[in-house]
């Protein structure tokens, strides 16, 4: 999905960042989707999805998985995060075996995603690319901040709050993991990678300040 395409930052870091989506098509397969959504969630959890959510409720970093499941409707949009190619492979194998009839989207670095598809016998229907950022780029936040805020495709994470969290970690008032979770709460889609975020925070603060 296009709002997940513009994640930025170090390439090696991005290789540990994958999004998965379940999508229904209006007028085709958008009625009675809850059982299929539950199957997608189960497959993602079995593969170790670090974050996931329904935009109509929110992510598991903020709400319990039980509450999100209970509130699923035909308007739900199920999305989540993996941090390893092996998880993507396991997820695709499980979804393919069930033949649920819903669209599956995987976002990530193509050198990681395409081999995962090949290993599971999945041929991509189409591929979307991000062509980068155009315009007055000097108006943008710094690269480190962008590597965090772009993990929320709807840009719900304020750059100034990223700076605040990093200062809190530097001051020993929270761990990088706690700070990353606070940031992930703003991304209701569930596609914010709090694991990668914690790594970015650790790599970009004073080393002796990590708690």
Backbone as CSV, one residue per row, in Angstrom:
resi,resn,N_x,N_y,N_z,CA_x,CA_y,CA_z,C_x,C_y,C_z
1,UNK,0.847,-1.181,0.000,0.000,0.000,0.000,0.886,1.236,0.000
2,UNK,0.500,2.263,-0.752,1.417,3.368,-1.029,1.847,4.144,0.210
3,UNK,1.032,4.194,1.256,1.448,4.985,2.421,2.568,4.311,3.215
4,UNK,2.926,3.090,2.847,4.034,2.410,3.516,5.317,2.449,2.698
5,UNK,5.292,3.103,1.540,6.421,3.036,0.616,7.552,4.012,0.918
6,UNK,7.301,5.011,1.711,8.253,6.120,1.806,9.097,6.082,3.075
7,UNK,9.311,4.896,3.599,10.172,4.735,4.761,11.612,5.051,4.354
8,UNK,12.318,5.747,5.216,13.658,6.212,4.863,14.665,5.763,5.908
9,UNK,15.921,6.097,5.654,16.976,5.752,6.595,17.988,4.789,6.005
10,UNK,18.886,4.333,6.855,19.954,3.433,6.462,19.395,2.163,5.818
11,UNK,19.987,1.748,4.702,19.486,0.603,3.955,19.497,-0.677,4.788
12,UNK,20.573,-0.912,5.525,20.643,-2.123,6.347,19.548,-2.122,7.404
13,UNK,19.239,-0.968,7.921,18.145,-0.846,8.884,16.814,-1.153,8.217
14,UNK,16.633,-0.645,7.002,15.380,-0.892,6.290,15.195,-2.365,5.913
15,UNK,16.298,-3.100,5.804,16.202,-4.525,5.500,15.614,-5.313,6.676
16,UNK,15.458,-4.662,7.825,14.827,-5.279,8.989,13.454,-4.658,9.249
17,UNK,12.805,-4.289,8.143,11.532,-3.570,8.263,10.598,-3.983,7.129
18,UNK,9.570,-4.742,7.469,8.590,-5.207,6.486,7.176,-4.897,6.987
19,UNK,6.309,-4.510,6.075,4.889,-4.342,6.407,4.070,-5.410,5.713
20,UNK,3.031,-5.888,6.380,2.078,-6.803,5.751,0.680,-6.191,5.853
21,UNK,-0.141,-6.463,4.843,-1.487,-5.908,4.772,-2.479,-6.968,4.297
22,UNK,-3.694,-6.898,4.776,-4.808,-7.606,4.179,-5.746,-6.563,3.601
23,UNK,-6.096,-6.713,2.319,-6.998,-5.744,1.700,-8.171,-6.420,1.017
24,UNK,-9.340,-5.863,1.255,-10.549,-6.302,0.579,-10.895,-5.309,-0.534
25,UNK,-11.575,-5.773,-1.558,-11.956,-4.938,-2.689,-13.447,-4.628,-2.615
26,UNK,-13.771,-3.337,-2.658,-15.165,-2.911,-2.521,-16.028,-3.555,-3.606
27,UNK,-17.110,-4.169,-3.170,-18.041,-4.791,-4.090,-17.639,-6.169,-4.575
28,UNK,-16.471,-6.629,-4.146,-15.980,-7.946,-4.577,-15.883,-8.913,-3.393
29,UNK,-15.112,-8.534,-2.385,-14.913,-9.430,-1.240,-14.839,-8.650,0.075
30,UNK,-15.710,-7.643,0.187,-15.654,-6.764,1.356,-16.799,-6.983,2.339
31,UNK,-17.472,-8.106,2.245,-18.580,-8.419,3.155,-18.242,-9.679,3.948
32,UNK,-18.472,-9.620,5.256,-18.205,-10.776,6.103,-16.739,-11.129,6.194
33,UNK,-15.893,-10.117,6.336,-14.451,-10.370,6.296,-13.860,-10.796,7.642
34,UNK,-14.634,-10.684,8.732,-14.038,-10.916,10.054,-13.336,-12.263,10.170
35,UNK,-13.940,-13.370,9.742,-13.217,-14.648,9.855,-11.893,-14.647,9.093
36,UNK,-11.872,-14.002,7.926,-10.642,-13.933,7.150,-9.616,-13.027,7.835
37,UNK,-10.089,-11.923,8.397,-9.185,-11.027,9.118,-8.567,-11.743,10.314
38,UNK,-9.363,-12.528,11.012,-8.852,-13.289,12.153,-7.804,-14.302,11.701
39,UNK,-8.018,-14.882,10.531,-7.046,-15.832,9.993,-5.737,-15.126,9.641
40,UNK,-5.824,-13.935,9.065,-4.628,-13.156,8.758,-3.870,-12.821,10.045
41,UNK,-4.606,-12.385,11.055,-3.976,-12.034,12.324,-3.290,-13.244,12.937
42,UNK,-3.962,-14.381,12.906,-3.382,-15.604,13.461,-2.099,-15.987,12.723
43,UNK,-2.110,-15.865,11.395,-0.917,-16.187,10.607,0.221,-15.228,10.929
44,UNK,-0.114,-13.945,11.064,0.907,-12.945,11.378,1.496,-13.180,12.764
45,UNK,0.641,-13.485,13.726,1.132,-13.735,15.081,1.974,-15.011,15.129
46,UNK,1.568,-16.025,14.387,2.350,-17.269,14.350,3.733,-17.028,13.769
47,UNK,3.838,-16.063,12.855,5.128,-15.718,12.253,5.913,-14.725,13.098
48,UNK,5.311,-14.235,14.189,6.013,-13.348,15.106,5.891,-11.864,14.808
49,UNK,4.778,-11.442,14.221,4.594,-10.022,13.890,4.773,-9.151,15.130
50,UNK,5.735,-8.221,15.069,6.063,-7.404,16.240,5.021,-6.324,16.538
51,UNK,4.308,-5.905,15.524,3.255,-4.911,15.707,2.194,-5.167,14.650
52,UNK,0.941,-4.928,14.983,-0.135,-5.001,14.000,-1.337,-4.266,14.582
53,UNK,-2.292,-3.983,13.723,-3.474,-3.298,14.214,-4.547,-3.178,13.156
54,UNK,-5.646,-2.604,13.581,-6.760,-2.253,12.704,-6.933,-0.752,12.844
55,UNK,-6.842,-0.030,11.742,-6.903,1.427,11.802,-8.184,1.910,12.475
56,UNK,-9.247,1.075,12.503,-10.504,1.469,13.132,-10.428,1.400,14.653
57,UNK,-9.411,0.694,15.175,-9.230,0.589,16.627,-7.876,1.120,17.057
58,UNK,-6.819,0.569,16.458,-5.472,0.986,16.797,-4.523,-0.192,16.821
59,UNK,-3.267,0.041,17.250,-2.234,-0.997,17.233,-2.164,-1.762,18.552
60,UNK,-1.491,-2.915,18.525,-1.374,-3.721,19.732,-0.438,-3.093,20.766
61,UNK,0.331,-2.087,20.371,1.142,-1.382,21.359,0.275,-0.510,22.264
62,UNK,-0.959,-0.293,21.853,-1.858,0.581,22.618,-3.117,-0.137,23.091
63,UNK,-3.573,-1.122,22.322,-4.784,-1.858,22.667,-4.481,-3.349,22.706
64,UNK,-5.257,-4.094,23.481,-5.046,-5.534,23.550,-5.474,-6.182,22.240
65,UNK,-4.839,-7.299,21.910,-5.215,-8.010,20.689,-6.659,-8.480,20.759
66,UNK,-7.126,-8.801,21.964,-8.510,-9.236,22.132,-9.485,-8.130,21.774
67,UNK,-9.179,-6.914,22.211,-10.064,-5.782,21.912,-10.095,-5.490,20.415
68,UNK,-8.938,-5.542,19.771,-8.891,-5.288,18.334,-9.683,-6.348,17.580
69,UNK,-9.505,-7.597,17.960,-10.245,-8.689,17.325,-11.757,-8.508,17.494
70,UNK,-12.162,-8.157,18.692,-13.585,-8.014,18.992,-14.234,-6.932,18.145
71,UNK,-13.485,-5.871,17.829,-14.046,-4.721,17.121,-13.909,-4.810,15.596
72,UNK,-13.418,-5.908,15.082,-13.276,-6.060,13.632,-14.630,-5.946,12.932
73,UNK,-14.645,-5.207,11.830,-15.846,-5.067,11.012,-15.451,-5.166,9.542
74,UNK,-16.428,-5.046,8.660,-16.131,-5.064,7.225,-15.342,-3.835,6.787
75,UNK,-15.275,-2.822,7.641,-14.518,-1.609,7.327,-13.083,-1.671,7.853
76,UNK,-12.747,-2.747,8.519,-11.419,-2.869,9.117,-10.328,-2.938,8.054
77,UNK,-9.148,-2.485,8.426,-7.961,-2.587,7.591,-6.860,-3.186,8.462
78,UNK,-6.488,-4.425,8.180,-5.537,-5.148,9.011,-4.130,-4.993,8.435
79,UNK,-3.210,-4.524,9.285,-1.847,-4.246,8.824,-0.865,-4.523,9.948
80,UNK,0.386,-4.785,9.609,1.356,-5.050,10.663,2.799,-4.995,10.213
81,UNK,3.690,-5.469,11.088,5.133,-5.333,10.903,5.854,-6.650,11.163
82,UNK,6.841,-6.932,10.333,7.831,-7.975,10.581,9.211,-7.331,10.577
83,UNK,10.170,-8.004,11.192,11.541,-7.477,11.212,12.537,-8.412,10.528
84,UNK,12.074,-9.592,10.080,12.984,-10.543,9.438,12.320,-11.170,8.201
85,UNK,13.143,-11.435,7.182,12.627,-12.061,5.956,11.978,-13.405,6.265
86,UNK,12.542,-14.145,7.217,12.002,-15.455,7.559,10.554,-15.365,8.042
87,UNK,10.233,-14.281,8.716,8.856,-14.086,9.173,7.917,-13.867,7.983
88,UNK,8.386,-13.107,7.008,7.583,-12.868,5.805,7.306,-14.183,5.100
89,UNK,8.325,-15.016,4.987,8.179,-16.312,4.327,7.148,-17.172,5.056
90,UNK,7.262,-17.243,6.370,6.326,-18.046,7.155,4.894,-17.527,7.012
91,UNK,4.746,-16.218,7.055,3.427,-15.594,6.911,2.812,-15.919,5.547
92,UNK,3.589,-15.727,4.489,3.074,-15.992,3.139,2.714,-17.462,2.958
93,UNK,3.511,-18.353,3.501,3.191,-19.776,3.406,1.850,-20.081,4.052
94,UNK,1.623,-19.517,5.224,0.374,-19.773,5.946,-0.832,-19.183,5.206
95,UNK,-0.683,-17.976,4.692,-1.796,-17.332,3.985,-2.089,-18.061,2.676
96,UNK,-1.040,-18.420,1.948,-1.225,-19.118,0.675,-1.947,-20.445,0.885
97,UNK,-1.592,-21.174,1.930,-2.191,-22.481,2.187,-3.685,-22.384,2.484
98,UNK,-4.116,-21.238,3.043,-5.520,-21.100,3.430,-6.425,-20.604,2.295
99,UNK,-5.829,-20.015,1.268,-6.602,-19.530,0.120,-7.823,-18.713,0.580
100,UNK,-7.566,-17.632,1.273,-8.636,-16.822,1.865,-9.317,-15.885,0.871
101,UNK,-8.698,-15.683,-0.283,-9.329,-14.846,-1.296,-9.232,-13.357,-1.039
102,UNK,-8.299,-12.942,-0.206,-8.082,-11.513,0.071,-6.704,-11.105,-0.463
103,UNK,-6.575,-9.842,-0.833,-5.295,-9.338,-1.326,-4.271,-9.263,-0.194
104,UNK,-3.043,-9.654,-0.520,-1.933,-9.591,0.422,-0.902,-8.612,-0.115
105,UNK,-0.470,-7.697,0.723,0.554,-6.728,0.335,1.734,-6.859,1.293
106,UNK,2.938,-6.904,0.752,4.160,-6.886,1.554,4.997,-5.693,1.104
107,UNK,5.394,-4.871,2.050,6.246,-3.722,1.751,7.620,-3.934,2.381
108,UNK,8.659,-3.620,1.624,10.007,-3.724,2.161,11.025,-3.519,1.059
109,UNK,12.292,-3.663,1.411,13.362,-3.561,0.423,13.230,-4.733,-0.548
110,UNK,13.210,-4.439,-1.848,12.920,-5.477,-2.841,13.916,-6.641,-2.812
111,UNK,15.161,-6.366,-2.460,16.148,-7.446,-2.409,15.829,-8.436,-1.300
112,UNK,14.949,-8.059,-0.393,14.492,-8.950,0.670,13.124,-9.537,0.361
113,UNK,12.234,-8.709,-0.169,10.848,-9.130,-0.401,10.736,-10.124,-1.558
114,UNK,11.399,-9.833,-2.674,11.264,-10.702,-3.847,11.777,-12.129,-3.599
115,UNK,12.922,-12.314,-2.930,13.334,-13.682,-2.614,12.345,-14.394,-1.688
116,UNK,11.725,-13.643,-0.790,10.726,-14.242,0.099,9.532,-14.732,-0.703
117,UNK,9.116,-13.943,-1.669,7.999,-14.346,-2.534,8.373,-15.593,-3.337
118,UNK,9.591,-15.602,-3.878,10.034,-16.738,-4.695,10.063,-18.018,-3.881
119,UNK,10.549,-17.922,-2.644,10.649,-19.106,-1.802,9.283,-19.693,-1.464
120,UNK,8.274,-18.859,-1.413,6.929,-19.332,-1.066,6.073,-19.604,-2.293
121,UNK,6.639,-19.426,-3.496,5.878,-19.680,-4.709,4.824,-18.640,-4.990
122,UNK,5.055,-17.417,-4.508,4.121,-16.308,-4.721,4.666,-15.394,-5.807
123,UNK,3.879,-15.152,-6.833,4.269,-14.232,-7.894,3.571,-12.899,-7.671
124,UNK,4.324,-11.822,-7.432,3.684,-10.527,-7.193,2.785,-10.107,-8.346
125,UNK,1.589,-9.649,-8.014,0.657,-9.146,-9.030,1.156,-7.823,-9.589
126,UNK,1.731,-6.998,-8.731,2.255,-5.696,-9.144,3.262,-5.234,-8.106
127,UNK,4.074,-4.254,-8.487,5.083,-3.701,-7.587,5.000,-2.182,-7.645
128,UNK,4.910,-1.549,-6.492,4.943,-0.086,-6.396,6.296,0.356,-5.856
129,UNK,6.821,1.424,-6.420,8.106,1.963,-5.994,7.923,3.367,-5.419
130,UNK,8.771,3.700,-4.449,8.881,5.081,-4.006,9.982,5.749,-4.821
131,UNK,9.676,6.875,-5.425,10.667,7.585,-6.245,11.399,8.662,-5.463
132,UNK,11.246,8.634,-4.137,11.965,9.600,-3.328,11.162,10.848,-3.028
133,UNK,11.836,11.840,-2.521,11.189,13.083,-2.090,11.580,14.207,-3.040
134,UNK,10.575,14.964,-3.468,10.798,16.075,-4.389,10.403,17.392,-3.719
135,UNK,10.990,18.485,-4.200,10.605,19.797,-3.672,11.640,20.364,-2.725
136,UNK,11.192,21.207,-1.816,12.091,21.908,-0.889,12.456,21.008,0.285
137,UNK,13.382,20.100,0.034,13.754,19.120,1.040,14.412,19.747,2.269
138,UNK,14.896,20.979,2.104,15.490,21.658,3.257,14.455,21.964,4.335
139,UNK,13.181,21.879,3.962,12.100,22.119,4.921,11.813,20.884,5.789
140,UNK,12.360,19.754,5.375,12.101,18.508,6.080,12.920,18.399,7.369
141,UNK,12.483,17.558,8.303,13.304,17.271,9.485,14.603,16.582,9.081
142,UNK,15.508,16.402,10.018,16.771,15.736,9.731,16.535,14.263,9.396
143,UNK,17.551,13.625,8.821,17.413,12.258,8.327,17.068,11.260,9.427
144,UNK,17.640,11.427,10.604,17.355,10.501,11.703,15.880,10.585,12.105
145,UNK,15.393,11.808,12.248,13.986,11.992,12.597,13.083,11.409,11.521
146,UNK,13.416,11.632,10.263,12.612,11.107,9.158,12.608,9.580,9.140
147,UNK,13.721,8.963,9.514,13.768,7.504,9.519,12.778,6.921,10.516
148,UNK,12.381,7.730,11.486,11.370,7.306,12.466,9.969,7.728,12.040
149,UNK,9.794,8.996,11.676,8.444,9.474,11.355,7.874,8.830,10.102
150,UNK,8.735,8.453,9.143,8.217,7.854,7.908,7.738,6.421,8.109
151,UNK,7.976,5.842,9.285,7.418,4.523,9.565,5.932,4.597,9.880
152,UNK,5.416,5.805,10.037,3.969,6.021,10.090,3.596,6.716,8.792
153,UNK,3.018,5.955,7.863,2.770,6.472,6.524,1.820,7.645,6.464
154,UNK,0.955,7.789,7.477,0.047,8.939,7.511,0.641,10.121,8.278
155,UNK,1.908,9.985,8.649,2.675,11.045,9.322,1.944,11.543,10.576
156,UNK,1.542,10.604,11.414,0.862,10.953,12.664,1.836,11.162,13.821
157,UNK,3.130,10.964,13.563,4.132,11.125,14.621,4.850,12.455,14.437
158,UNK,4.662,13.417,15.347,5.275,14.738,15.208,6.798,14.666,15.345
159,UNK,7.550,15.282,14.435,9.007,15.289,14.541,9.509,15.820,15.879
160,UNK,8.832,16.831,16.418,9.276,17.385,17.707,9.105,16.383,18.838
161,UNK,8.107,15.508,18.703,7.919,14.492,19.742,9.023,13.442,19.657
162,UNK,9.506,13.162,18.447,10.650,12.259,18.293,11.855,12.828,19.034
163,UNK,12.104,14.127,18.853,13.225,14.783,19.543,13.038,14.706,21.055
164,UNK,11.801,14.909,21.501,11.509,14.846,22.938,11.813,13.455,23.487
165,UNK,11.371,12.430,22.777,11.605,11.058,23.228,13.102,10.765,23.287
166,UNK,13.836,11.206,22.288,15.276,10.948,22.272,15.972,11.646,23.443
167,UNK,15.503,12.832,23.789,16.068,13.534,24.946,15.737,12.804,26.241
168,UNK,14.524,12.245,26.302,14.126,11.478,27.485,15.026,10.251,27.651
169,UNK,15.335,9.597,26.542,16.223,8.436,26.601,17.631,8.863,26.981
170,UNK,18.091,9.950,26.386,19.426,10.461,26.718,19.541,10.806,28.191
171,UNK,18.450,11.302,28.760,18.447,11.677,30.173,18.233,10.509,31.120
172,UNK,18.085,9.307,30.563,17.912,8.139,31.406,16.525,8.004,32.003
173,UNK,15.551,8.736,31.444,14.194,8.706,31.997,13.315,7.623,31.374
174,UNK,13.794,7.006,30.313,13.116,5.863,29.714,14.108,5.097,28.864
175,UNK,13.804,3.859,28.564,14.672,3.056,27.703,14.335,3.343,26.238
176,UNK,15.232,3.010,25.327,14.917,3.168,23.903,13.655,2.405,23.515
177,UNK,13.459,1.230,24.106,12.277,0.425,23.802,11.008,1.096,24.288
178,UNK,11.056,1.684,25.461,9.884,2.399,25.993,9.564,3.616,25.130
179,UNK,10.608,4.327,24.709,10.397,5.491,23.856,9.809,5.103,22.513
180,UNK,10.306,4.010,21.942,9.806,3.539,20.645,8.341,3.129,20.744
181,UNK,7.961,2.511,21.849,6.566,2.110,22.029,5.655,3.321,22.143
182,UNK,6.110,4.349,22.850,5.314,5.573,22.945,5.085,6.185,21.564
183,UNK,6.091,6.150,20.733,5.958,6.688,19.378,5.021,5.821,18.543
184,UNK,5.104,4.517,18.715,4.275,3.609,17.917,2.793,3.783,18.213
185,UNK,2.458,4.242,19.405,1.051,4.415,19.778,0.318,5.399,18.871
186,UNK,1.051,6.291,18.227,0.424,7.303,17.374,0.031,6.744,16.009
187,UNK,0.624,5.617,15.629,0.372,5.040,14.305,-0.734,4.001,14.411
188,UNK,-1.962,4.401,14.099,-3.121,3.532,14.295,-3.167,2.372,13.303
189,UNK,-2.453,2.477,12.206,-2.435,1.375,11.231,-1.741,0.136,11.776
190,UNK,-0.816,0.332,12.702,-0.036,-0.788,13.198,1.173,-1.111,12.350
191,UNK,1.576,-0.183,11.455,2.733,-0.464,10.593,4.011,0.208,11.093
192,UNK,3.954,0.818,12.262,5.159,1.417,12.839,6.014,0.315,13.452
193,UNK,7.282,0.297,13.082,8.207,-0.739,13.545,8.949,-0.242,14.781
194,UNK,8.402,-0.547,15.953,9.006,-0.058,17.192,10.333,-0.732,17.500
195,UNK,10.557,-1.921,16.949,11.836,-2.601,17.141,12.944,-1.844,16.409
196,UNK,12.688,-1.527,15.155,13.661,-0.742,14.382,13.826,0.649,14.992
197,UNK,12.737,1.240,15.458,12.799,2.573,16.060,13.729,2.582,17.268
198,UNK,13.630,1.572,18.116,14.499,1.497,19.294,15.962,1.417,18.879
199,UNK,16.231,0.670,17.803,17.605,0.568,17.293,18.102,1.923,16.801
200,UNK,17.234,2.654,16.099,17.616,3.980,15.595,17.917,4.925,16.746
201,UNK,17.081,4.882,17.775,17.303,5.737,18.940,18.641,5.399,19.590
202,UNK,18.907,4.119,19.790,20.171,3.694,20.415,21.370,4.185,19.620
203,UNK,21.261,4.133,18.288,22.388,4.479,17.429,22.604,5.981,17.298
204,UNK,21.665,6.788,17.791,21.754,8.231,17.534,21.639,9.090,18.779
205,UNK,21.938,8.503,19.922,22.068,9.281,21.149,23.439,9.012,21.753
206,UNK,23.773,9.751,22.767,25.061,9.535,23.427,25.087,8.121,24.001
207,UNK,26.123,7.368,23.661,26.175,5.946,24.003,26.090,5.697,25.490
208,UNK,26.649,6.595,26.299,26.665,6.373,27.743,25.353,6.760,28.413
209,UNK,24.369,7.190,27.609,23.094,7.612,28.195,22.003,6.553,28.082
210,UNK,22.299,5.448,27.360,21.297,4.403,27.191,21.086,3.689,28.517
211,UNK,19.806,3.570,28.933,19.494,2.926,30.198,19.148,1.477,29.970
